[in-house]
Amino acid sequence: MKRQNRTIIKILKDNGFCVNQEDNGQWFISQYTPAGEDWGFYLEDLHDLSEYAENFDVDEEFEMWVEAKQNGVRGVPSYSDLFEDQQWKQKTLREVAELI
């Protein structure tokens, strides 16, 4: 594993993320959010995290979960908690991207 990848993995883990490399070479990054969502995403390369953070859309994520809640998905928190959770994701991604 490249030294740079080890550094990025350490930063991610220090910020509460689990990091796993899949058989296809993609990286799966995950952690639980304050509202309890088992949040995860795939990256082709760990260096793509900055771009992922930059493009993370709080409104899009919020709308996806609102639709899920309206369709009867259990465990979706209140709308205010849900929106705060999406903002937390964005803040966390940006902080980690800055560290990388």
N, CA, C and O atoms as a GROMACS GRO file, in nm:
protein
  400
    1MET      N    1   0.084  -0.118   0.000
    1MET     CA    2   0.000   0.000   0.000
    1MET      C    3   0.089   0.124   0.000
    1MET      O    4   0.189   0.131   0.071
    2LYS      N    5   0.050   0.220  -0.080
    2LYS     CA    6   0.127   0.343  -0.089
    2LYS      C    7   0.128   0.417   0.044
    2LYS      O    8   0.031   0.413   0.121
    3ARG      N    9   0.239   0.484   0.070
    3ARG     CA   10   0.252   0.561   0.194
    3ARG      C   11   0.142   0.667   0.205
    3ARG      O   12   0.085   0.688   0.312
    4GLN      N   13   0.112   0.734   0.092
    4GLN     CA   14   0.007   0.836   0.094
    4GLN      C   15  -0.127   0.777   0.134
    4GLN      O   16  -0.202   0.838   0.210
    5ASN      N   17  -0.157   0.657   0.084
    5ASN     CA   18  -0.283   0.592   0.122
    5ASN      C   19  -0.286   0.561   0.271
    5ASN      O   20  -0.390   0.578   0.335
    6ARG      N   21  -0.175   0.517   0.326
    6ARG     CA   22  -0.170   0.489   0.471
    6ARG      C   23  -0.198   0.616   0.551
    6ARG      O   24  -0.267   0.611   0.653
    7THR      N   25  -0.146   0.728   0.505
    7THR     CA   26  -0.169   0.855   0.574
    7THR      C   27  -0.316   0.895   0.566
    7THR      O   28  -0.374   0.937   0.665
    8ILE      N   29  -0.375   0.880   0.449
    8ILE     CA   30  -0.517   0.914   0.432
    8ILE      C   31  -0.604   0.822   0.517
    8ILE      O   32  -0.698   0.868   0.582
    9ILE      N   33  -0.572   0.694   0.517
    9ILE     CA   34  -0.650   0.599   0.598
    9ILE      C   35  -0.640   0.636   0.746
    9ILE      O   36  -0.740   0.630   0.817
   10LYS      N   37  -0.523   0.674   0.792
   10LYS     CA   38  -0.506   0.714   0.932
   10LYS      C   39  -0.592   0.836   0.964
   10LYS      O   40  -0.657   0.841   1.068
   11ILE      N   41  -0.592   0.935   0.875
   11ILE     CA   42  -0.674   1.055   0.896
   11ILE      C   43  -0.821   1.017   0.902
   11ILE      O   44  -0.894   1.064   0.990
   12LEU      N   45  -0.865   0.933   0.810
   12LEU     CA   46  -1.005   0.891   0.810
   12LEU      C   47  -1.040   0.817   0.939
   12LEU      O   48  -1.142   0.846   1.001
   13LYS      N   49  -0.956   0.723   0.978
   13LYS     CA   50  -0.984   0.646   1.100
   13LYS      C   51  -0.981   0.735   1.224
   13LYS      O   52  -1.061   0.717   1.315
   14ASP      N   53  -0.888   0.830   1.227
   14ASP     CA   54  -0.882   0.924   1.339
   14ASP      C   55  -1.008   1.010   1.349
   14ASP      O   56  -1.037   1.067   1.454
   15ASN      N   57  -1.082   1.019   1.239
   15ASN     CA   58  -1.206   1.096   1.236
   15ASN      C   59  -1.330   1.008   1.235
   15ASN      O   60  -1.437   1.051   1.193
   16GLY      N   61  -1.315   0.885   1.281
   16GLY     CA   62  -1.429   0.797   1.304
   16GLY      C   63  -1.474   0.711   1.188
   16GLY      O   64  -1.574   0.641   1.198
   17PHE      N   65  -1.402   0.714   1.077
   17PHE     CA   66  -1.441   0.636   0.960
   17PHE      C   67  -1.379   0.497   0.964
   17PHE      O   68  -1.270   0.478   1.018
   18CYS      N   69  -1.450   0.401   0.908
   18CYS     CA   70  -1.396   0.269   0.877
   18CYS      C   71  -1.356   0.274   0.730
   18CYS      O   72  -1.426   0.333   0.648
   19VAL      N   73  -1.244   0.212   0.696
   19VAL     CA   74  -1.193   0.216   0.559
   19VAL      C   75  -1.161   0.074   0.516
   19VAL      O   76  -1.083   0.004   0.580
   20ASN      N   77  -1.223   0.032   0.406
   20ASN     CA   78  -1.199  -0.102   0.353
   20ASN      C   79  -1.177  -0.096   0.203
   20ASN      O   80  -1.249  -0.028   0.131
   21GLN      N   81  -1.077  -0.169   0.158
   21GLN     CA   82  -1.055  -0.180   0.014
   21GLN      C   83  -1.126  -0.306  -0.034
   21GLN      O   84  -1.103  -0.415   0.017
   22GLU      N   85  -1.213  -0.288  -0.134
   22GLU     CA   86  -1.290  -0.398  -0.190
   22GLU      C   87  -1.205  -0.478  -0.288
   22GLU      O   88  -1.098  -0.433  -0.330
   23ASP      N   89  -1.254  -0.596  -0.325
   23ASP     CA   90  -1.182  -0.682  -0.420
   23ASP      C   91  -1.163  -0.614  -0.556
   23ASP      O   92  -1.066  -0.643  -0.626
   24ASN      N   93  -1.255  -0.524  -0.592
   24ASN     CA   94  -1.244  -0.455  -0.722
   24ASN      C   95  -1.153  -0.333  -0.715
   24ASN      O   96  -1.141  -0.260  -0.813
   25GLY      N   97  -1.088  -0.311  -0.600
   25GLY     CA   98  -0.995  -0.200  -0.586
   25GLY      C   99  -1.057  -0.073  -0.533
   25GLY      O  100  -0.985   0.019  -0.494
   26GLN      N  101  -1.190  -0.065  -0.531
   26GLN     CA  102  -1.256   0.054  -0.476
   26GLN      C  103  -1.240   0.056  -0.324
   26GLN      O  104  -1.217  -0.046  -0.261
   27TRP      N  105  -1.253   0.175  -0.270
   27TRP     CA  106  -1.246   0.195  -0.125
   27TRP      C  107  -1.387   0.222  -0.074
   27TRP      O  108  -1.460   0.304  -0.131
   28PHE      N  109  -1.427   0.154   0.033
   28PHE     CA  110  -1.555   0.180   0.098
   28PHE      C  111  -1.526   0.250   0.229
   28PHE      O  112  -1.456   0.198   0.316
   29ILE      N  113  -1.580   0.371   0.242
   29ILE     CA  114  -1.559   0.456   0.358
   29ILE      C  115  -1.692   0.465   0.432
   29ILE      O  116  -1.795   0.493   0.370
   30SER      N  117  -1.693   0.441   0.563
   30SER     CA  118  -1.821   0.441   0.634
   30SER      C  119  -1.805   0.483   0.780
   30SER      O  120  -1.696   0.479   0.837
   31GLN      N  121  -1.916   0.524   0.837
   31GLN     CA  122  -1.928   0.549   0.980
   31GLN      C  123  -2.073   0.579   1.012
   31GLN      O  124  -2.153   0.604   0.922
   32TYR      N  125  -2.106   0.576   1.140
   32TYR     CA  126  -2.242   0.612   1.183
   32TYR      C  127  -2.248   0.762   1.205
   32TYR      O  128  -2.155   0.823   1.258
   33THR      N  129  -2.359   0.820   1.163
   33THR     CA  130  -2.381   0.964   1.183
   33THR      C  131  -2.442   0.986   1.322
   33THR      O  132  -2.484   0.890   1.386
   34PRO      N  133  -2.447   1.111   1.369
   34PRO     CA  134  -2.509   1.138   1.499
   34PRO      C  135  -2.654   1.090   1.509
   34PRO      O  136  -2.700   1.055   1.618
   35ALA      N  137  -2.727   1.090   1.396
   35ALA     CA  138  -2.866   1.044   1.398
   35ALA      C  139  -2.878   0.893   1.380
   35ALA      O  140  -2.988   0.839   1.376
   36GLY      N  141  -2.764   0.824   1.369
   36GLY     CA  142  -2.765   0.679   1.363
   36GLY      C  143  -2.764   0.617   1.225
   36GLY      O  144  -2.778   0.495   1.212
   37GLU      N  145  -2.746   0.698   1.121
   37GLU     CA  146  -2.740   0.642   0.986
   37GLU      C  147  -2.609   0.568   0.966
   37GLU      O  148  -2.502   0.617   1.003
   38ASP      N  149  -2.617   0.451   0.909
   38ASP     CA  150  -2.498   0.374   0.870
   38ASP      C  151  -2.457   0.429   0.734
   38ASP      O  152  -2.498   0.378   0.630
   39TRP      N  153  -2.376   0.533   0.736
   39TRP     CA  154  -2.340   0.612   0.618
   39TRP      C  155  -2.215   0.556   0.554
   39TRP      O  156  -2.115   0.532   0.622
   40GLY      N  157  -2.220   0.536   0.424
   40GLY     CA  158  -2.102   0.488   0.354
   40GLY      C  159  -2.101   0.531   0.209
   40GLY      O  160  -2.205   0.560   0.150
   41PHE      N  161  -1.983   0.533   0.152
   41PHE     CA  162  -1.968   0.570   0.012
   41PHE      C  163  -1.842   0.505  -0.044
   41PHE      O  164  -1.750   0.469   0.030
   42TYR      N  165  -1.840   0.491  -0.176
   42TYR     CA  166  -1.727   0.430  -0.244
   42TYR      C  167  -1.643   0.536  -0.314
   42TYR      O  168  -1.695   0.635  -0.364
   43LEU      N  169  -1.512   0.512  -0.316
   43LEU     CA  170  -1.420   0.596  -0.390
   43LEU      C  171  -1.330   0.505  -0.474
   43LEU      O  172  -1.289   0.398  -0.430
   44GLU      N  173  -1.302   0.549  -0.595
   44GLU     CA  174  -1.208   0.475  -0.680
   44GLU      C  175  -1.066   0.487  -0.624
   44GLU      O  176  -0.988   0.392  -0.627
   45ASP      N  177  -1.036   0.605  -0.572
   45ASP     CA  178  -0.903   0.635  -0.519
   45ASP      C  179  -0.923   0.720  -0.394
   45ASP      O  180  -1.012   0.805  -0.392
   46LEU      N  181  -0.845   0.698  -0.291
   46LEU     CA  182  -0.862   0.774  -0.167
   46LEU      C  183  -0.842   0.924  -0.189
   46LEU      O  184  -0.898   1.005  -0.115
   47HIS      N  185  -0.765   0.961  -0.290
   47HIS     CA  186  -0.744   1.103  -0.318
   47HIS      C  187  -0.871   1.169  -0.373
   47HIS      O  188  -0.878   1.292  -0.381
   48ASP      N  189  -0.971   1.089  -0.410
   48ASP     CA  190  -1.097   1.142  -0.460
   48ASP      C  191  -1.184   1.199  -0.349
   48ASP      O  192  -1.289   1.258  -0.376
   49LEU      N  193  -1.142   1.182  -0.225
   49LEU     CA  194  -1.223   1.230  -0.113
   49LEU      C  195  -1.247   1.381  -0.120
   49LEU      O  196  -1.357   1.427  -0.090
   50SER      N  197  -1.147   1.456  -0.160
   50SER     CA  198  -1.164   1.602  -0.168
   50SER      C  199  -1.274   1.638  -0.267
   50SER      O  200  -1.357   1.726  -0.241
   51GLU      N  201  -1.274   1.571  -0.381
   51GLU     CA  202  -1.378   1.597  -0.481
   51GLU      C  203  -1.515   1.554  -0.430
   51GLU      O  204  -1.615   1.623  -0.451
   52TYR      N  205  -1.521   1.440  -0.362
   52TYR     CA  206  -1.647   1.392  -0.305
   52TYR      C  207  -1.700   1.494  -0.203
   52TYR      O  208  -1.819   1.525  -0.203
   53ALA      N  209  -1.611   1.544  -0.118
   53ALA     CA  210  -1.651   1.644  -0.017
   53ALA      C  211  -1.701   1.771  -0.084
   53ALA      O  212  -1.801   1.829  -0.041
   54GLU      N  213  -1.632   1.814  -0.188
   54GLU     CA  214  -1.671   1.936  -0.258
   54GLU      C  215  -1.808   1.923  -0.323
   54GLU      O  216  -1.884   2.020  -0.328
   55ASN      N  217  -1.840   1.803  -0.372
   55ASN     CA  218  -1.965   1.781  -0.445
   55ASN      C  219  -2.078   1.728  -0.358
   55ASN      O  220  -2.189   1.706  -0.407
   56PHE      N  221  -2.052   1.707  -0.228
   56PHE     CA  222  -2.157   1.656  -0.142
   56PHE      C  223  -2.269   1.759  -0.133
   56PHE      O  224  -2.245   1.875  -0.101
   57ASP      N  225  -2.391   1.714  -0.163
   57ASP     CA  226  -2.507   1.804  -0.168
   57ASP      C  227  -2.601   1.772  -0.052
   57ASP      O  228  -2.670   1.671  -0.053
   58VAL      N  229  -2.603   1.860   0.048
   58VAL     CA  230  -2.687   1.842   0.166
   58VAL      C  231  -2.834   1.829   0.125
   58VAL      O  232  -2.904   1.741   0.174
   59ASP      N  233  -2.880   1.916   0.037
   59ASP     CA  234  -3.021   1.914  -0.003
   59ASP      C  235  -3.059   1.783  -0.072
   59ASP      O  236  -3.165   1.727  -0.046
   60GLU      N  237  -2.972   1.736  -0.159
   60GLU     CA  238  -2.998   1.610  -0.230
   60GLU      C  239  -3.007   1.493  -0.133
   60GLU      O  240  -3.096   1.409  -0.143
   61GLU      N  241  -2.914   1.487  -0.039
   61GLU     CA  242  -2.916   1.381   0.062
   61GLU      C  243  -3.041   1.390   0.147
   61GLU      O  244  -3.105   1.289   0.176
   62PHE      N  245  -3.076   1.512   0.188
   62PHE     CA  246  -3.195   1.533   0.269
   62PHE      C  247  -3.320   1.487   0.195
   62PHE      O  248  -3.404   1.416   0.251
   63GLU      N  249  -3.333   1.528   0.069
   63GLU     CA  250  -3.450   1.490  -0.011
   63GLU      C  251  -3.461   1.340  -0.028
   63GLU      O  252  -3.571   1.285  -0.026
   64MET      N  253  -3.348   1.272  -0.045
   64MET     CA  254  -3.349   1.127  -0.058
   64MET      C  255  -3.409   1.062   0.066
   64MET      O  256  -3.490   0.971   0.056
   65TRP      N  257  -3.368   1.110   0.185
   65TRP     CA  258  -3.419   1.053   0.309
   65TRP      C  259  -3.562   1.093   0.338
   65TRP      O  260  -3.636   1.015   0.397
   66VAL      N  261  -3.602   1.213   0.298
   66VAL     CA  262  -3.742   1.254   0.313
   66VAL      C  263  -3.830   1.161   0.230
   66VAL      O  264  -3.934   1.115   0.277
   67GLU      N  265  -3.788   1.135   0.108
   67GLU     CA  266  -3.865   1.044   0.021
   67GLU      C  267  -3.872   0.904   0.083
   67GLU      O  268  -3.977   0.841   0.081
   68ALA      N  269  -3.762   0.858   0.139
   68ALA     CA  270  -3.762   0.727   0.204
   68ALA      C  271  -3.860   0.725   0.321
   68ALA      O  272  -3.935   0.629   0.338
   69LYS      N  273  -3.859   0.832   0.400
   69LYS     CA  274  -3.950   0.842   0.515
   69LYS      C  275  -4.095   0.841   0.467
   69LYS      O  276  -4.179   0.773   0.527
   70GLN      N  277  -4.124   0.914   0.361
   70GLN     CA  278  -4.260   0.920   0.307
   70GLN      C  279  -4.304   0.786   0.249
   70GLN      O  280  -4.423   0.757   0.242
   71ASN      N  281  -4.207   0.705   0.207
   71ASN     CA  282  -4.238   0.573   0.152
   71ASN      C  283  -4.238   0.463   0.259
   71ASN      O  284  -4.246   0.345   0.227
   72GLY      N  285  -4.230   0.504   0.385
   72GLY     CA  286  -4.246   0.409   0.494
   72GLY      C  287  -4.119   0.344   0.544
   72GLY      O  288  -4.126   0.248   0.621
   73VAL      N  289  -4.003   0.393   0.503
   73VAL     CA  290  -3.878   0.336   0.555
   73VAL      C  291  -3.871   0.368   0.704
   73VAL      O  292  -3.884   0.483   0.746
   74ARG      N  293  -3.850   0.265   0.782
   74ARG     CA  294  -3.846   0.283   0.927
   74ARG      C  295  -3.710   0.334   0.971
   74ARG      O  296  -3.608   0.310   0.906
   75GLY      N  297  -3.710   0.404   1.083
   75GLY     CA  298  -3.585   0.448   1.142
   75GLY      C  299  -3.533   0.582   1.092
   75GLY      O  300  -3.429   0.629   1.137
   76VAL      N  301  -3.604   0.643   0.997
   76VAL     CA  302  -3.561   0.775   0.948
   76VAL      C  303  -3.598   0.877   1.055
   76VAL      O  304  -3.714   0.882   1.097
   77PRO      N  305  -3.503   0.957   1.100
   77PRO     CA  306  -3.531   1.053   1.208
   77PRO      C  307  -3.624   1.166   1.165
   77PRO      O  308  -3.664   1.175   1.049
   78SER      N  309  -3.656   1.253   1.259
   78SER     CA  310  -3.739   1.370   1.229
   78SER      C  311  -3.669   1.455   1.123
   78SER      O  312  -3.548   1.444   1.102
   79TYR      N  313  -3.748   1.539   1.056
   79TYR     CA  314  -3.691   1.621   0.948
   79TYR      C  315  -3.579   1.713   1.000
   79TYR      O  316  -3.478   1.731   0.932
   80SER      N  317  -3.597   1.770   1.117
   80SER     CA  318  -3.494   1.860   1.168
   80SER      C  319  -3.366   1.782   1.200
   80SER      O  320  -3.256   1.828   1.168
   81ASP      N  321  -3.380   1.665   1.263
   81ASP     CA  322  -3.262   1.582   1.291
   81ASP      C  323  -3.198   1.533   1.162
   81ASP      O  324  -3.076   1.525   1.152
   82LEU      N  325  -3.281   1.501   1.066
   82LEU     CA  326  -3.231   1.454   0.938
   82LEU      C  327  -3.149   1.561   0.868
   82LEU      O  328  -3.041   1.532   0.815
   83PHE      N  329  -3.198   1.683   0.867
   83PHE     CA  330  -3.125   1.791   0.802
   83PHE      C  331  -2.994   1.821   0.875
   83PHE      O  332  -2.891   1.843   0.812
   84GLU      N  333  -2.998   1.821   1.008
   84GLU     CA  334  -2.876   1.842   1.085
   84GLU      C  335  -2.774   1.732   1.056
   84GLU      O  336  -2.654   1.758   1.049
   85ASP      N  337  -2.822   1.610   1.038
   85ASP     CA  338  -2.734   1.498   1.008
   85ASP      C  339  -2.664   1.518   0.873
   85ASP      O  340  -2.545   1.488   0.860
   86GLN      N  341  -2.736   1.568   0.775
   86GLN     CA  342  -2.677   1.591   0.643
   86GLN      C  343  -2.574   1.704   0.650
   86GLN      O  344  -2.470   1.698   0.584
   87GLN      N  345  -2.603   1.805   0.730
   87GLN     CA  346  -2.506   1.913   0.747
   87GLN      C  347  -2.381   1.862   0.819
   87GLN      O  348  -2.270   1.904   0.788
   88TRP      N  349  -2.400   1.772   0.915
   88TRP     CA  350  -2.287   1.711   0.985
   88TRP      C  351  -2.198   1.635   0.887
   88TRP      O  352  -2.076   1.643   0.894
   89LYS      N  353  -2.261   1.560   0.795
   89LYS     CA  354  -2.185   1.485   0.694
   89LYS      C  355  -2.098   1.581   0.613
   89LYS      O  356  -1.979   1.557   0.594
   90GLN      N  357  -2.159   1.689   0.566
   90GLN     CA  358  -2.084   1.785   0.484
   90GLN      C  359  -1.968   1.845   0.562
   90GLN      O  360  -1.856   1.855   0.510
   91LYS      N  361  -1.993   1.885   0.685
   91LYS     CA  362  -1.889   1.944   0.769
   91LYS      C  363  -1.775   1.843   0.793
   91LYS      O  364  -1.658   1.878   0.783
   92THR      N  365  -1.811   1.721   0.823
   92THR     CA  366  -1.712   1.617   0.849
   92THR      C  367  -1.628   1.590   0.725
   92THR      O  368  -1.505   1.580   0.734
   93LEU      N  369  -1.693   1.579   0.609
   93LEU     CA  370  -1.619   1.556   0.485
   93LEU      C  371  -1.522   1.670   0.456
   93LEU      O  372  -1.407   1.647   0.418
   94ARG      N  373  -1.568   1.792   0.476
   94ARG     CA  374  -1.480   1.907   0.448
   94ARG      C  375  -1.361   1.911   0.543
   94ARG      O  376  -1.249   1.941   0.502
   95GLU      N  377  -1.386   1.881   0.670
   95GLU     CA  378  -1.276   1.882   0.768
   95GLU      C  379  -1.172   1.776   0.733
   95GLU      O  380  -1.052   1.803   0.738
   96VAL      N  381  -1.218   1.656   0.698
   96VAL     CA  382  -1.125   1.549   0.663
   96VAL      C  383  -1.051   1.583   0.534
   96VAL      O  384  -0.931   1.560   0.524
   97ALA      N  385  -1.121   1.638   0.437
   97ALA     CA  386  -1.057   1.676   0.310
   97ALA      C  387  -0.948   1.779   0.335
   97ALA      O  388  -0.842   1.773   0.272
   98GLU      N  389  -0.972   1.874   0.425
   98GLU     CA  390  -0.870   1.974   0.458
   98GLU      C  391  -0.747   1.911   0.520
   98GLU      O  392  -0.634   1.952   0.493
   99LEU      N  393  -0.768   1.810   0.604
   99LEU     CA  394  -0.655   1.742   0.668
   99LEU      C  395  -0.573   1.662   0.567
   99LEU      O  396  -0.451   1.649   0.581
  100ILE      N  397  -0.640   1.610   0.466
  100ILE     CA  398  -0.570   1.532   0.364
  100ILE      C  399  -0.495   1.624   0.271
  100ILE      O  400  -0.429   1.578   0.178
   0.00000   0.00000   0.00000
